[in-house]
Amino acid sequence: ALLSCFPPLCIPLGMLYGVAWCRCLYTMRLPYRNQEPVFTDDVEYCIYRRVYDKAQRRLLDDQVAFDPETLEYALDVVKDRRRQYIDDPFQKGVAYMVIERRQINRGYALRGSGWASGVITDAFRT
């Protein structure tokens, strides 16, 4: 509204906008390749057990949390297959599923190596 009343202000304001844009481009930090590995070597296993209940005629799912014997037994049943239910050959109506969770390396996560981190650091830089 102000510029429609004062058209001569358009040129200086446009030049000021262009100078600010050039300064932003000049000081922008481009992303770089990060040499840190994305994941650590630690692997956490989540084991789920599915049991068929004949009385209720339905499947009951639960997570095996802190029983080391059941964890070892489930890993023996599943072997190297992940993210799918595998029937237990010795117990009828029981199936196990193992999910591997790898932890993200904090050194990788905290180093700016992507466009998103570059934009954030450029936006909040003092």
N, C-alpha and C positions, 0 to 999 in steps of 0.2 A: 504494500500500500504506500509505503514511504517512497519507494523508487518510482512509482507511477506519477507521483507529484514532482519528483526531482530526477528527471532522466539523466542529467549530467553526472549523477552519483554512480550510475551503473558501471562506467568504465573503471574508476578507481577501486570500487568494491570487487569487480571481476579480477583486476590485477592483484589485489590483495589475496583473493581466493587462490589464484594461480601460484603466487609466491608461497603460500602456506602449503599447497599441494606439492610443489617441488621440494620444499624443505622436508615434508613427510616422506617422500620417496627417497630423498638423499640419506635420511637417517634410519631408514627401515632396515631391520635385521633379517636377513634371509635365512631360511632353515639350512641346517647342515646335517651331514650323516653322523649318526650316533654310533660309536664303537661298542657301547655297552650291550650285553645280551639282554633280550627282552624279558626272559624268564630266568628264575634261579633254578638250581639243580634240585631243589626240594620238591617232592611230589606228595600230595595229600590224596588219600583214597577215600571216596564216599561210596559206601556199599548199601544198596537197597535190597530188601528181601520181599518177595511176593509169595504169599501162602494162600492156597485155596481152602476155604472153610466150607466143609460139606454141609454142616448144620444150617448155615446162613445162605449157602449156595452163591458165594461171591468171593472175589479176590480181596485179600487184605494186604496193604503195603505198609512197610515200616522201614526205618533207616537203622542200620546196625551202627551204633555209635562207639561204644567203649568196651566191647567184648573182644579181646584179642584172639581168642580161639575161633570165634565165628568169623572174624575178619580173615584169618589165615585160611580157614576152610572155604570161605567164599572165593578168595583169590585162587585157591587150588581148583575149585569147580570151574570158574570162569576162564582161567589160564590167561591168554593174551587178548581176549575179546573185551571190548569196552563199549559202553553206552547201549547195551541191549541185554534183555533178560535171557539168562541161560538156565535151562532146567537142571535141577540137581539129579544126577543119575541114581543116587542112593536113597533119597527121600522123595516120595511121590507127592506132587502138588506144591513143591517148593522151587522157586527160581530166584537167582541172584543177578544183580546188575552192579557193575563197578564203573565209577566215573573217576577219572584222574583230574585233579586240580593242580595246576602249576601256579606258583606265586610269581607275581610281576616283580621284577627287579626294581628296587626303589631308586637306584642310581640312574636307571634308564628313564623312569617315570618323571624324575625331577629335573632332568636336563632338557632344555628346550631344543627340540629337533624337528618340530613340525610347523605347519602353517598356523595352526590354532595357537600354539604357544608363542609364535612370533607376533601374531596380532594382539594377544593379551599383553605381552611385554611392551609392545609399541604403544598400546592404549594407556597403560598405567605407569609408564616410565616417568620419572621425575627429572 
